[in-house]
Amino acid sequence: FVDEPVDRVGVLWDVAEHCFTTEAGARQCSTPEVSVHPMPVERRGNASIVSLAVGRNTMHVELKTAGERVNSYAIHVHREAATDSALLELYLAEVPFHEDFSLASGVYTAEVPLDVSAVTVWTRTRSAYATINGLAANGHLVSNSWQLTDGINVLFLDVTAQDESTHCQYTVLVDRRAGDAGAGAGGT
């Protein structure tokens, strides 16, 4: 079993010579060829690097000498799905939140004047495998523009972990109103 950050494993071998007696009674030795399936992402000398999917992964290692199979091994590796659904960053490009940002789910408020018709919400997931409202973020800082109506606008962000059952919800309330936009204390 490996945790979700492990997305590749190396299969390393040290093969001894395989000796056998031919039909004519002669002793013959050779070093078996090694093949790993599924096909490795990369092969380095006597090692193969294989990508792991979430769940059970089976690698078959086969040893052959003179075209005949000498031995075969199955290696099973179970990769856990990520359960991290937190945001690392959340902020508006136009104005700060009234609240300081916290990794935990929360409600954040901001005010903008009527001449602001849209806000850009910037987010970064803590896990490279989490999605925001169903869209992959890959752990990068991403933005999404939201059109605003007059009054209070509710922007809902649902961050889903790779296991697809762990969620964190963040709600951004943007009050678009006449007058000066209130200055907030928060940020990233």
Backbone as CSV, one residue per row, in Angstrom:
resi,resn,N_x,N_y,N_z,CA_x,CA_y,CA_z,C_x,C_y,C_z
1,PHE,0.844,-1.179,0.000,0.000,0.000,0.000,0.888,1.240,0.000
2,VAL,0.516,2.209,-0.832,1.223,3.477,-0.859,0.193,4.595,-0.768
3,ASP,0.628,5.739,-0.238,-0.245,6.901,-0.145,-0.361,7.575,-1.497
4,GLU,-1.354,8.455,-1.622,-1.649,9.098,-2.901,-0.508,9.895,-3.505
5,PRO,0.414,10.492,-2.759,1.465,11.243,-3.449,2.381,10.359,-4.292
6,VAL,2.417,9.060,-4.003,3.275,8.139,-4.752,2.553,7.761,-6.036
7,ASP,3.010,8.323,-7.165,2.328,8.023,-8.419,3.164,7.162,-9.363
8,ARG,4.376,6.815,-8.930,5.229,5.913,-9.705,6.043,5.059,-8.742
9,VAL,6.366,3.849,-9.168,7.255,2.988,-8.391,8.339,2.455,-9.308
10,GLY,9.457,2.127,-8.697,10.552,1.516,-9.436,10.616,0.035,-9.133
11,VAL,10.682,-0.776,-10.169,10.874,-2.213,-10.025,12.348,-2.458,-10.332
12,LEU,13.089,-2.881,-9.322,14.534,-3.047,-9.416,14.861,-4.530,-9.316
13,TRP,15.760,-5.003,-10.138,16.102,-6.423,-10.095,17.608,-6.619,-10.149
14,ASP,18.014,-7.732,-9.582,19.394,-8.186,-9.627,19.310,-9.664,-9.980
15,VAL,19.532,-9.990,-11.225,19.282,-11.327,-11.733,20.579,-12.135,-11.763
16,ALA,20.513,-13.329,-11.190,21.650,-14.250,-11.236,21.576,-15.060,-12.529
17,GLU,22.700,-15.636,-12.900,22.707,-16.479,-14.085,21.804,-17.684,-13.875
18,HIS,21.159,-18.094,-14.936,20.307,-19.276,-14.913,21.074,-20.376,-15.635
19,CYS,21.338,-21.458,-14.940,22.091,-22.570,-15.529,21.173,-23.781,-15.711
20,PHE,21.385,-24.475,-16.806,20.579,-25.655,-17.097,21.401,-26.628,-17.927
21,THR,20.917,-27.838,-18.006,21.590,-28.872,-18.781,20.825,-29.062,-20.078
22,THR,21.546,-29.030,-21.182,20.909,-29.200,-22.486,20.573,-30.668,-22.694
23,GLU,19.806,-30.958,-23.756,19.460,-32.342,-24.066,20.695,-33.184,-24.345
24,ALA,21.747,-32.549,-24.830,22.997,-33.267,-25.130,23.828,-33.468,-23.869
25,GLY,23.359,-32.958,-22.723,24.053,-33.148,-21.464,25.054,-32.056,-21.120
26,ALA,25.114,-31.026,-21.935,26.055,-29.931,-21.661,25.416,-28.931,-20.706
27,ARG,26.236,-28.400,-19.822,25.745,-27.387,-18.879,25.877,-26.022,-19.563
28,GLN,24.777,-25.264,-19.530,24.764,-23.961,-20.188,24.218,-22.929,-19.211
29,CYS,24.816,-21.754,-19.168,24.379,-20.676,-18.282,24.177,-19.404,-19.084
30,SER,23.148,-18.626,-18.703,22.916,-17.324,-19.321,22.147,-16.446,-18.337
31,THR,22.268,-15.155,-18.514,21.537,-14.213,-17.666,20.183,-13.947,-18.312
32,PRO,19.107,-14.180,-17.584,17.773,-13.977,-18.168,17.505,-12.514,-18.504
33,GLU,16.702,-12.316,-19.537,16.198,-10.987,-19.860,14.994,-10.731,-18.971
34,VAL,14.832,-9.478,-18.540,13.736,-9.119,-17.657,12.781,-8.202,-18.410
35,SER,11.493,-8.504,-18.322,10.491,-7.601,-18.896,9.456,-7.304,-17.815
36,VAL,8.984,-6.060,-17.813,8.002,-5.602,-16.838,6.778,-5.113,-17.604
37,HIS,5.608,-5.574,-17.170,4.342,-5.144,-17.779,3.407,-4.672,-16.670
38,PRO,2.644,-3.604,-16.771,2.542,-2.802,-17.981,3.871,-2.140,-18.311
39,MET,3.952,-1.700,-19.534,5.206,-1.122,-20.006,5.648,0.004,-19.079
40,PRO,6.912,0.021,-18.720,7.407,1.085,-17.831,7.404,2.441,-18.510
41,VAL,7.286,3.477,-17.691,7.379,4.845,-18.171,8.822,5.120,-18.587
42,GLU,9.718,4.505,-17.840,11.138,4.752,-18.061,11.905,3.513,-17.623
43,ARG,12.973,3.206,-18.316,13.826,2.082,-17.918,15.232,2.607,-17.712
44,ARG,15.798,2.301,-16.541,17.158,2.726,-16.196,17.959,1.509,-15.776
45,GLY,18.806,1.023,-16.657,19.632,-0.136,-16.316,18.776,-1.308,-15.889
46,ASN,18.950,-1.744,-14.627,18.184,-2.889,-14.141,16.982,-2.430,-13.304
47,ALA,16.343,-1.358,-13.736,15.145,-0.868,-13.051,14.142,-0.345,-14.074
48,SER,12.879,-0.553,-13.760,11.795,-0.008,-14.576,10.930,0.870,-13.693
49,ILE,10.586,2.058,-14.174,9.704,2.974,-13.461,8.314,2.800,-14.062
50,VAL,7.333,2.485,-13.194,5.972,2.215,-13.652,5.017,3.204,-12.984
51,SER,4.099,3.792,-13.774,3.086,4.705,-13.237,2.023,3.922,-12.476
52,LEU,1.505,4.558,-11.406,0.448,3.934,-10.598,-0.859,4.693,-10.748
53,ALA,-1.933,3.966,-10.917,-3.280,4.539,-10.886,-3.792,4.406,-9.456
54,VAL,-4.864,5.105,-9.144,-5.498,4.936,-7.841,-6.126,3.548,-7.807
55,GLY,-5.972,2.852,-6.689,-6.507,1.506,-6.551,-5.415,0.469,-6.730
56,ARG,-5.827,-0.735,-7.108,-4.881,-1.846,-7.234,-4.142,-1.785,-8.566
57,ASN,-2.836,-1.917,-8.498,-1.965,-1.953,-9.672,-1.205,-3.270,-9.636
58,THR,-1.194,-3.981,-10.740,-0.463,-5.249,-10.814,0.606,-5.131,-11.888
59,MET,1.829,-5.423,-11.475,2.948,-5.441,-12.410,3.425,-6.884,-12.541
60,HIS,3.686,-7.295,-13.747,4.186,-8.644,-13.996,5.645,-8.524,-14.416
61,VAL,6.486,-9.258,-13.718,7.915,-9.303,-14.040,8.190,-10.704,-14.572
62,GLU,8.733,-10.765,-15.788,8.982,-12.056,-16.408,10.459,-12.171,-16.750
63,LEU,11.025,-13.323,-16.424,12.422,-13.614,-16.737,12.449,-14.630,-17.863
64,LYS,13.245,-14.367,-18.906,13.360,-15.281,-20.049,14.828,-15.502,-20.360
65,THR,15.139,-16.716,-20.728,16.481,-17.031,-21.191,16.342,-17.887,-22.442
66,ALA,17.087,-17.548,-23.455,17.043,-18.256,-24.736,15.604,-18.405,-25.235
67,GLY,14.791,-17.349,-25.021,13.430,-17.353,-25.533,12.430,-18.128,-24.701
68,GLU,12.893,-18.826,-23.667,11.979,-19.593,-22.826,11.783,-18.892,-21.488
69,ARG,10.538,-18.944,-21.002,10.243,-18.320,-19.715,10.889,-19.120,-18.593
70,VAL,11.638,-18.427,-17.753,12.283,-19.055,-16.615,11.412,-18.910,-15.389
71,ASN,10.901,-17.686,-15.164,10.072,-17.435,-13.997,9.237,-16.187,-14.228
72,SER,8.152,-16.098,-13.474,7.272,-14.946,-13.589,6.806,-14.561,-12.186
73,TYR,6.721,-13.259,-11.936,6.316,-12.750,-10.634,5.239,-11.683,-10.832
74,ALA,4.297,-11.647,-9.906,3.283,-10.591,-9.909,3.500,-9.731,-8.678
75,ILE,3.536,-8.418,-8.875,3.697,-7.469,-7.773,2.432,-6.621,-7.732
76,HIS,1.785,-6.590,-6.563,0.564,-5.816,-6.405,0.856,-4.605,-5.526
77,VAL,0.483,-3.437,-6.016,0.640,-2.193,-5.257,-0.710,-1.486,-5.246
78,HIS,-1.194,-1.176,-4.046,-2.466,-0.460,-3.923,-2.165,0.998,-3.591
79,ARG,-2.619,1.896,-4.466,-2.410,3.325,-4.249,-3.697,3.946,-3.729
80,GLU,-3.604,4.563,-2.561,-4.762,5.202,-1.940,-5.137,6.480,-2.702
81,ALA,-6.406,6.811,-2.683,-6.867,8.071,-3.268,-6.636,9.192,-2.262
82,ALA,-6.352,10.364,-2.779,-6.128,11.531,-1.918,-7.429,11.929,-1.235
83,THR,-7.328,12.341,0.029,-8.506,12.767,0.777,-8.438,14.240,1.156
84,ASP,-7.468,14.955,0.602,-7.289,16.368,0.933,-8.166,17.219,0.021
85,SER,-9.110,17.937,0.621,-10.016,18.777,-0.167,-9.944,20.243,0.273
86,ALA,-8.852,20.627,0.886,-8.733,22.010,1.366,-8.147,22.922,0.295
87,LEU,-8.519,24.183,0.402,-7.875,25.207,-0.416,-6.669,25.734,0.331
88,LEU,-5.629,26.010,-0.401,-4.433,26.624,0.167,-4.523,28.144,0.063
89,GLU,-5.206,28.601,-0.986,-5.396,30.038,-1.197,-6.800,30.297,-1.723
90,LEU,-7.355,31.440,-1.319,-8.651,31.902,-1.810,-8.677,33.409,-1.633
91,TYR,-8.815,34.131,-2.737,-8.920,35.581,-2.637,-9.572,36.153,-3.890
92,LEU,-10.042,37.383,-3.765,-10.602,38.115,-4.902,-9.533,39.050,-5.444
93,ALA,-9.467,39.182,-6.746,-8.479,40.074,-7.352,-8.821,41.537,-7.090
94,GLU,-10.127,41.841,-6.977,-10.568,43.229,-6.914,-10.518,43.839,-5.510
95,VAL,-10.915,43.105,-4.499,-11.006,43.623,-3.127,-10.672,42.511,-2.135
96,PRO,-10.209,42.869,-0.943,-9.945,41.837,0.066,-11.239,41.397,0.758
97,PHE,-11.184,40.223,1.374,-12.290,39.754,2.206,-12.273,40.499,3.539
98,HIS,-13.414,40.531,4.200,-13.475,41.083,5.553,-12.802,40.123,6.542
99,GLU,-12.807,38.813,6.219,-12.257,37.792,7.106,-10.890,37.340,6.585
100,ASP,-10.023,36.904,7.502,-8.776,36.270,7.100,-9.083,34.868,6.586
101,PHE,-8.348,34.442,5.582,-8.563,33.114,5.004,-8.061,32.035,5.952
102,SER,-8.801,30.921,6.006,-8.439,29.753,6.804,-8.535,28.531,5.903
103,LEU,-7.689,27.531,6.142,-7.746,26.311,5.334,-9.071,25.579,5.489
104,ALA,-9.693,25.737,6.632,-10.981,25.080,6.865,-12.047,25.740,5.997
105,SER,-13.131,25.036,5.804,-14.252,25.619,5.060,-14.691,26.898,5.747
106,GLY,-15.309,27.781,4.993,-15.763,29.001,5.627,-16.561,29.885,4.702
107,VAL,-17.030,30.980,5.285,-17.778,31.993,4.547,-16.933,33.256,4.561
108,TYR,-16.783,33.853,3.404,-15.966,35.059,3.249,-16.815,36.132,2.600
109,THR,-16.678,37.366,3.091,-17.510,38.460,2.585,-16.645,39.592,2.061
110,ALA,-17.185,40.261,1.053,-16.524,41.432,0.479,-17.600,42.326,-0.123
111,GLU,-17.261,43.586,-0.278,-18.180,44.539,-0.890,-17.494,45.199,-2.074
112,VAL,-18.275,45.425,-3.126,-17.769,46.123,-4.312,-18.785,47.181,-4.717
113,PRO,-18.318,48.246,-5.355,-19.264,49.264,-5.826,-20.017,48.770,-7.064
114,LEU,-21.078,49.490,-7.427,-21.905,49.097,-8.562,-21.148,49.087,-9.889
115,ASP,-20.068,49.863,-9.988,-19.340,49.874,-11.263,-18.493,48.607,-11.475
116,VAL,-18.423,47.727,-10.482,-17.728,46.440,-10.639,-18.782,45.403,-11.019
117,SER,-18.701,44.889,-12.248,-19.721,43.955,-12.734,-19.306,42.489,-12.623
118,ALA,-18.034,42.256,-12.287,-17.548,40.884,-12.143,-16.371,40.876,-11.170
119,VAL,-16.159,39.738,-10.542,-14.982,39.562,-9.696,-14.229,38.320,-10.167
120,THR,-12.939,38.338,-9.954,-12.108,37.180,-10.267,-11.740,36.506,-8.960
121,VAL,-12.145,35.248,-8.840,-11.859,34.457,-7.649,-10.622,33.612,-7.940
122,TRP,-9.587,33.797,-7.131,-8.352,33.041,-7.274,-8.316,31.959,-6.210
123,THR,-7.961,30.741,-6.618,-7.902,29.614,-5.692,-6.689,28.739,-6.012
124,ARG,-6.244,28.032,-4.978,-5.220,26.992,-5.151,-5.575,25.866,-4.185
125,THR,-5.661,24.649,-4.702,-5.927,23.497,-3.850,-4.631,23.039,-3.190
126,ARG,-4.746,22.469,-2.015,-3.566,21.950,-1.322,-3.105,20.660,-1.998
127,SER,-4.034,19.872,-2.503,-3.708,18.620,-3.192,-3.768,18.834,-4.704
128,ALA,-2.814,18.282,-5.395,-2.808,18.373,-6.854,-3.934,17.565,-7.485
129,TYR,-4.591,16.706,-6.696,-5.627,15.826,-7.224,-7.035,16.328,-6.957
130,ALA,-7.186,17.414,-6.222,-8.518,17.935,-5.885,-9.096,18.721,-7.065
131,THR,-10.424,18.798,-7.093,-11.111,19.597,-8.110,-11.903,20.704,-7.417
132,ILE,-12.157,21.774,-8.154,-12.964,22.884,-7.658,-14.188,22.981,-8.559
133,ASN,-15.349,22.761,-7.981,-16.603,22.742,-8.748,-16.490,21.823,-9.968
134,GLY,-15.805,20.681,-9.776,-15.686,19.682,-10.823,-14.573,19.902,-11.820
135,LEU,-13.841,21.005,-11.702,-12.762,21.299,-12.647,-11.411,21.019,-12.004
136,ALA,-10.533,20.363,-12.750,-9.197,20.040,-12.238,-8.397,21.316,-12.044
137,ALA,-7.735,21.401,-10.911,-6.885,22.557,-10.618,-5.416,22.164,-10.586
138,ASN,-5.137,20.892,-10.391,-3.771,20.361,-10.378,-2.848,21.057,-9.394
139,GLY,-3.411,21.633,-8.334,-2.588,22.283,-7.319,-2.019,23.621,-7.745
140,HIS,-2.416,24.121,-8.915,-1.931,25.408,-9.412,-2.888,26.524,-9.002
141,LEU,-2.397,27.737,-8.996,-3.239,28.897,-8.747,-4.106,29.106,-9.989
142,VAL,-5.420,29.048,-9.808,-6.350,29.197,-10.930,-7.376,30.273,-10.611
143,SER,-7.941,30.838,-11.660,-8.935,31.885,-11.455,-10.189,31.591,-12.248
144,ASN,-11.272,32.201,-11.784,-12.543,32.088,-12.466,-13.272,33.409,-12.272
145,SER,-13.796,33.955,-13.359,-14.513,35.222,-13.289,-15.995,34.955,-13.050
146,TRP,-16.588,35.696,-12.121,-18.000,35.557,-11.776,-18.700,36.886,-12.056
147,GLN,-19.757,36.834,-12.847,-20.568,38.016,-13.114,-21.404,38.327,-11.875
148,LEU,-21.582,39.628,-11.584,-22.315,40.043,-10.388,-23.623,40.720,-10.755
149,THR,-24.611,40.544,-9.897,-25.859,41.289,-9.987,-25.865,42.288,-8.833
150,ASP,-26.800,43.233,-8.847,-26.906,44.176,-7.736,-27.291,43.427,-6.469
151,GLY,-26.720,43.829,-5.339,-27.031,43.195,-4.060,-26.027,42.109,-3.720
152,ILE,-26.473,41.168,-2.923,-25.580,40.099,-2.448,-25.510,38.970,-3.476
153,ASN,-24.303,38.611,-3.848,-24.031,37.521,-4.778,-23.375,36.389,-3.995
154,VAL,-23.904,35.190,-4.147,-23.365,34.028,-3.443,-22.545,33.203,-4.435
155,LEU,-21.259,33.081,-4.153,-20.357,32.285,-4.981,-19.989,31.053,-4.161
156,PHE,-20.348,29.886,-4.658,-20.150,28.650,-3.912,-19.016,27.854,-4.541
157,LEU,-18.040,27.461,-3.732,-16.905,26.657,-4.203,-16.938,25.315,-3.477
158,ASP,-17.052,24.246,-4.237,-17.020,22.903,-3.671,-15.710,22.254,-4.095
159,VAL,-14.834,22.009,-3.128,-13.545,21.377,-3.405,-13.686,19.899,-3.063
160,THR,-13.434,19.043,-4.062,-13.598,17.605,-3.904,-12.244,16.926,-3.992
161,ALA,-11.959,16.065,-3.021,-10.710,15.307,-3.020,-10.761,14.226,-4.086
162,GLN,-9.607,13.634,-4.360,-9.507,12.589,-5.369,-10.381,11.381,-5.037
163,ASP,-10.622,11.128,-3.748,-11.461,9.985,-3.375,-12.934,10.222,-3.721
164,GLU,-13.273,11.409,-4.169,-14.605,11.831,-4.625,-15.670,11.817,-3.530
165,SER,-15.272,11.605,-2.278,-16.253,11.638,-1.202,-15.898,12.672,-0.130
166,THR,-14.686,13.178,-0.145,-14.269,14.187,0.824,-14.408,15.568,0.184
167,HIS,-15.166,16.454,0.859,-15.435,17.787,0.321,-15.131,18.863,1.362
168,CYS,-14.746,20.030,0.891,-14.722,21.263,1.687,-15.512,22.290,0.894
169,GLN,-16.374,23.013,1.592,-17.166,24.039,0.921,-16.720,25.417,1.398
170,TYR,-16.606,26.315,0.454,-16.262,27.701,0.725,-17.338,28.550,0.074
171,THR,-17.834,29.533,0.796,-18.851,30.434,0.266,-18.303,31.843,0.293
172,VAL,-18.412,32.520,-0.841,-17.977,33.908,-0.957,-19.230,34.748,-1.187
173,LEU,-19.476,35.691,-0.294,-20.609,36.604,-0.426,-20.064,37.953,-0.872
174,VAL,-20.441,38.353,-2.067,-19.990,39.633,-2.609,-21.200,40.560,-2.676
175,ASP,-21.132,41.639,-1.919,-22.220,42.617,-1.882,-21.883,43.726,-2.875
176,ARG,-22.640,43.751,-3.973,-22.453,44.803,-4.985,-23.494,45.865,-4.715
177,ARG,-23.021,47.039,-4.287,-23.970,48.082,-3.876,-23.411,49.457,-4.188
178,ALA,-24.316,50.411,-4.125,-23.922,51.793,-4.367,-23.055,52.273,-3.212
179,GLY,-22.169,53.183,-3.488,-21.308,53.726,-2.433,-19.945,53.093,-2.488
180,ASP,-19.134,53.382,-1.512,-17.771,52.848,-1.452,-17.799,51.396,-1.052
181,ALA,-16.889,50.616,-1.644,-16.731,49.229,-1.229,-15.972,49.209,0.080
182,GLY,-16.436,48.409,1.015,-15.780,48.312,2.316,-14.439,47.633,2.192
183,ALA,-13.493,48.094,2.926,-12.167,47.472,2.914,-12.155,46.330,3.901
184,GLY,-11.652,45.195,3.461,-11.584,44.026,4.327,-10.218,43.885,4.948
185,ALA,-10.118,42.972,5.899,-8.856,42.751,6.601,-8.119,41.563,6.056
186,GLY,-8.792,40.728,5.291,-8.231,39.414,4.969,-7.361,39.378,3.749
187,GLY,-7.268,38.198,3.210,-6.443,37.937,2.034,-6.193,36.468,1.929
188,THR,-5.010,36.123,1.488,-4.706,34.719,1.218,-4.421,33.954,2.448
